[in-house]
Amino acid sequence: MTSTPFSRRLGVLAALLVVGLLAAGAATGLPGMAVDDQPSGDEILDRVETRYDSADTLSGTATVTVENATASSTATVSFAAKQPEKVAYTVKKAGTTYEAGSNGSVAWAVGENRSYAREIPTEAELEAYEASGDRERLLGEASQYGSLTDPVAASNVTATLVETTEIDGESAYVVDIEPTDDAATVAGTLWVATDDSRLLQATATDGTNETTVRVSETQFNVSIHDSTFEPPADRVSVTTTDTYDSFAAVQSATELSVPPSDAGTFTTATVISRANGQAVVQQYAVDNDTVSVITASGVSMPFDQLDNGMTVTVDGQSATAVERDDRAVVFWTADGVTTAVAVEGTIEDATAAAATL
């Protein structure tokens, strides 16, 4: 059975966007009816996919509860989706509201204390990175919004119809879902409306936590304005990334003064642009290692939060050096521009590489 990303996103949107998995639930306590002459579990899943995949738009609300032996947490989720790649949702939990979405090219999220918006890599970009052997790095960068771009990886499951019962007065098929992958740890059950193949409830367990998603409202093919899926301009700015394969190309693509390095051979550079600034990350091949040269203005970089640094001198410039987990970085700021050199090695290695700029 095949499943498109959109059908997976719509079919179990409430569950996927919040917990990232298909879920299934506790027994209703109502007497079950005979399952003779009923469709198989696989046929029911096919009907669900067809029902949701044929919709141009979808919206609704759900309640999501996650519990284990010692704690329980509940959130209310409002969701919307529109063909082919637009999705948005709002999560209200313990008095706090979180929002996230994707307009198909940009994925974004707004929380209580932080927000982001990033371009989604295109298939062409993924293919280019794959050809260069750097696909994993790009996917790693995209992982911040992975659940938005592809909420659940396609996987093989076995679906078994357990019974036909009632849930909130609606007749429902109860279908157990078991992954065929031996490494998978999550299994669950779906409650599917017998009359129109709507997802009514889903719960899943990983052996420790049990997640229950109760879909209280689902609307198909309603009018949803495209602005619903755009990043809120007053709270989040879009981050864009562009990659260059020559130093001359990256130098001409930014107003930052990008220093070349004599430490090795230039391989690639990425320009990261945000509303408040820009950063350039150059990569140089040195023997079997990689030296990274970062130039940033108005953009916070990970090394800004490093502590326990020591003071070193690079070409007469006072700099801060930090060593962590067999990696080291040396960085300094002058005229509002931060320069950093990161290596696989020691502070001495990073300082030596910084001296080649």
C-alpha positions in Angstrom: 0.0 0.0 0.0 1.5 3.4 -1.0 1.0 6.6 0.8 1.7 10.1 -0.4 3.2 12.7 2.0 0.0 14.7 1.9 -2.2 11.8 2.7 0.0 10.8 5.6 -0.1 14.4 6.8 -3.9 14.8 6.5 -4.9 11.3 7.5 -3.6 11.5 11.0 -2.7 15.2 11.2 -3.5 15.7 14.8 -1.4 12.8 15.9 1.5 13.3 13.5 2.1 17.0 14.1 2.1 16.6 17.9 3.6 13.2 18.6 5.1 12.3 15.2 3.5 8.9 15.0 0.3 6.9 14.2 -1.5 6.3 17.5 -4.1 4.0 18.9 -6.3 3.8 22.0 -8.0 2.2 25.0 -11.1 0.1 24.7 -14.4 2.0 24.9 -16.0 -0.4 27.2 -19.0 -0.8 24.8 -20.0 -4.2 23.6 -18.3 -5.1 20.3 -20.2 -6.4 17.4 -19.2 -9.4 15.2 -16.5 -8.8 12.6 -17.8 -11.3 10.1 -18.1 -10.0 6.5 -16.2 -6.8 7.6 -13.4 -5.2 5.6 -9.8 -6.2 6.5 -7.5 -3.9 8.4 -5.6 -3.1 5.2 -8.8 -2.3 3.3 -9.8 0.1 6.1 -6.4 1.9 6.0 -6.7 2.2 2.2 -10.1 3.8 2.7 -8.7 6.3 5.2 -5.9 7.3 2.9 -8.3 7.7 -0.1 -10.7 9.8 2.1 -8.0 12.2 3.2 -5.9 12.2 0.1 -8.9 13.2 -2.1 -9.6 16.3 0.0 -8.3 19.6 -1.2 -8.4 21.0 2.3 -8.8 19.7 5.9 -9.3 21.4 9.2 -10.3 20.3 12.7 -9.5 20.0 16.4 -8.2 17.3 18.6 -7.2 16.6 22.2 -3.9 14.9 22.7 -3.0 13.2 26.0 0.4 11.7 26.8 0.8 9.7 30.0 3.0 7.2 31.7 3.1 5.6 35.2 3.9 8.9 36.9 2.7 11.8 34.8 0.0 12.9 32.4 -0.1 15.9 30.0 -2.9 17.1 27.7 -3.0 19.6 24.9 -5.7 20.9 22.5 -4.7 21.1 18.9 -6.3 23.0 16.0 -5.1 22.0 12.6 -5.5 22.9 8.9 -4.0 21.6 5.7 -4.3 22.4 2.0 -3.1 20.6 -1.1 -0.4 20.1 -2.0 2.0 21.1 0.8 0.5 23.6 3.2 -0.1 22.8 6.8 -0.6 24.7 10.1 -1.5 24.0 13.6 -2.0 25.6 17.0 -1.3 23.8 20.3 -2.7 25.1 23.6 -1.2 23.4 26.6 -1.1 24.5 30.3 -2.0 28.1 29.4 0.7 28.4 26.7 0.1 28.6 23.0 2.4 27.2 20.3 2.0 27.7 16.5 3.7 26.1 13.6 3.2 25.5 9.9 4.5 25.3 6.4 3.5 27.2 3.2 5.2 24.5 1.2 8.5 26.3 0.8 9.1 27.7 4.3 8.5 25.8 7.6 8.0 27.9 10.8 7.2 27.7 14.4 6.4 30.3 17.1 6.7 29.3 20.8 6.6 31.1 24.1 10.3 32.0 24.1 11.6 31.3 20.6 10.7 31.2 17.0 12.1 30.2 13.6 11.3 30.0 9.9 13.5 28.2 7.4 13.4 27.3 3.8 12.6 23.7 3.0 15.2 22.0 0.8 13.9 21.2 -2.6 14.3 17.8 -4.2 16.8 19.4 -6.6 18.9 20.6 -3.6 18.6 17.2 -1.9 19.8 15.5 -5.1 22.7 18.0 -5.4 23.8 17.4 -1.8 23.4 13.6 -2.3 25.7 13.8 -5.4 28.3 15.7 -3.3 28.0 13.3 -0.4 26.6 16.0 1.9 22.9 15.0 1.9 23.0 14.0 5.5 24.2 17.5 6.6 21.4 19.1 4.7 18.8 16.8 6.2 20.3 17.5 9.6 19.8 21.2 9.0 16.2 20.5 7.9 15.5 18.4 11.0 14.3 21.4 12.9 11.1 21.3 10.9 11.1 17.6 9.8 7.7 16.8 11.2 6.3 19.6 9.1 7.8 18.6 5.8 7.3 14.8 6.2 5.4 14.0 9.4 6.0 10.3 9.3 8.4 8.2 7.3 6.7 5.7 5.1 6.9 2.3 6.8 5.3 -1.1 6.4 2.7 -2.1 8.9 0.3 -4.9 9.4 -3.3 -3.8 10.1 -5.8 -6.1 11.8 -9.5 -5.4 12.3 -10.2 -6.2 16.0 -13.9 -5.3 16.2 -16.6 -2.8 15.3 -17.7 -0.7 18.2 -19.0 2.7 19.1 -17.2 5.9 20.1 -19.2 8.9 21.2 -22.2 7.5 19.4 -20.5 6.8 16.1 -19.9 3.3 14.7 -16.2 2.7 14.4 -13.8 0.1 13.2 -11.0 -0.7 15.7 -7.8 -1.5 13.8 -4.6 -2.6 15.5 -1.4 -1.4 13.8 1.9 -3.3 14.2 5.1 -2.3 12.4 6.9 -5.0 10.4 10.3 -3.4 11.1 11.8 -5.4 14.0 13.6 -2.3 15.2 10.3 -0.3 15.6 9.1 0.1 19.2 5.8 1.9 18.7 2.5 0.1 18.0 -1.1 1.3 18.2 -4.7 1.2 17.3 -7.0 3.4 15.2 -10.7 4.1 15.5 -12.1 4.8 12.1 -15.7 5.9 11.3 -17.5 3.1 9.5 -19.6 5.5 7.4 -17.0 7.8 5.9 -13.5 6.6 7.0 -12.7 9.6 9.3 -10.1 9.1 11.9 -12.0 9.4 15.3 -9.3 8.4 17.7 -5.8 7.0 17.9 -3.5 5.9 20.6 0.0 4.5 20.6 2.5 3.2 23.1 6.3 2.9 23.0 6.4 0.7 26.2 6.7 3.7 28.5 4.4 6.5 27.3 0.9 6.2 25.9 -0.4 8.9 23.6 -4.1 9.3 22.9 -5.4 11.6 20.2 -9.2 12.2 20.2 -10.3 14.0 17.0 -13.4 16.1 18.0 -14.0 17.8 14.7 -12.9 17.2 11.1 -14.0 19.3 8.1 -13.2 18.4 4.5 -12.9 20.8 1.5 -13.7 24.0 3.4 -12.2 27.3 2.3 -8.9 28.1 3.9 -7.0 31.3 3.0 -3.3 30.8 2.1 -2.3 33.4 4.7 -3.1 30.7 7.3 0.1 28.9 6.4 2.4 31.9 6.2 4.9 32.7 9.0 3.5 35.5 11.1 5.6 38.5 10.0 5.4 40.3 13.3 6.9 37.4 15.2 9.3 35.5 13.0 11.6 36.2 10.1 12.6 33.7 7.4 16.1 32.2 7.4 17.4 31.4 3.9 20.5 29.4 2.9 22.5 29.4 -0.3 25.4 27.2 -1.1 28.4 28.0 -3.3 31.2 25.9 -4.7 33.9 28.5 -5.1 35.4 31.2 -2.9 34.9 33.9 -5.6 31.2 33.0 -5.8 30.5 33.2 -2.1 32.6 36.4 -1.8 30.4 38.1 -4.5 27.2 36.8 -2.9 27.6 38.7 0.5 28.5 42.2 1.7 30.5 40.6 4.5 34.3 40.7 4.2 34.9 36.9 3.9 38.5 35.9 4.7 40.0 33.1 2.7 42.1 30.5 4.4 45.5 29.0 3.5 44.8 26.0 5.8 43.6 23.7 3.0 41.5 23.5 -0.1 38.2 25.3 -0.3 35.3 22.9 -0.8 32.0 24.7 -0.2 30.4 27.7 1.5 26.9 28.4 2.8 25.4 31.9 3.2 22.8 32.0 6.0 20.6 35.1 5.7 18.1 36.4 8.3 16.2 39.6 8.7 18.8 41.0 11.2 22.0 39.7 9.7 24.0 37.2 7.8 26.5 34.4 8.3 28.9 32.7 5.9 30.3 29.2 6.7 33.2 28.1 4.6 34.6 24.6 4.5 38.2 23.7 3.8 39.6 20.2 3.4 42.9 19.7 5.3 44.3 16.2 5.0 41.4 14.0 6.2 39.8 16.7 8.3 37.6 19.8 7.7 38.3 23.3 8.9 35.3 25.6 9.1 35.6 29.4 8.8 32.6 31.3 10.0 31.9 35.0 9.5 28.8 36.5 11.0 27.2 39.9 11.6 23.8 40.3 13.4 23.3 36.5 13.6 23.7 34.5 16.7 26.0 31.4 16.2 26.3 28.3 18.4 29.7 29.3 19.7 28.3 32.5 21.1 26.8 30.5 24.0 30.0 28.5 24.8 31.4 29.1 28.3 34.7 28.3 30.0 36.7 29.7 27.2 40.3 30.7 27.4 42.0 33.8 25.8 44.4 33.3 22.9 46.1 35.6 20.4 45.6 35.3 16.7 47.8 37.5 14.6 47.9 40.1 17.4 44.1 39.8 17.9 42.8 38.7 21.3 40.4 35.8 20.8 38.4 33.3 22.8 39.0 29.6 22.4 36.9 26.6 23.6 37.5 22.9 23.3 34.6 20.4 23.4 34.4 16.7 22.5 37.5 16.5 20.3 36.6 19.8 18.5 37.8 23.3 19.1 36.8 26.8 18.0 38.6 30.1 18.2 36.5 33.3 17.7 36.7 37.1 18.0 34.6 40.1 17.2 35.8 43.3 15.5 33.6 46.2 14.1 30.5 44.2 14.7 31.7 41.1 12.7 32.4 37.8 14.4 35.0 35.5 12.9 35.4 31.9 14.0 37.5 28.9 13.0 36.4 25.4 14.1 38.5 22.3 13.7 38.5 18.7 14.7 41.3 18.8 17.2 42.7 21.0 20.0 42.7 24.7 20.8 46.3 24.8 19.5 45.0 23.3 16.2 42.2 25.9 15.9 44.6 28.8 16.7 47.0 27.6 14.1 44.2 27.3 11.5 42.9 30.8 12.4 46.4 32.2 11.8 46.1 31.2 8.1 43.2 33.6 7.4 
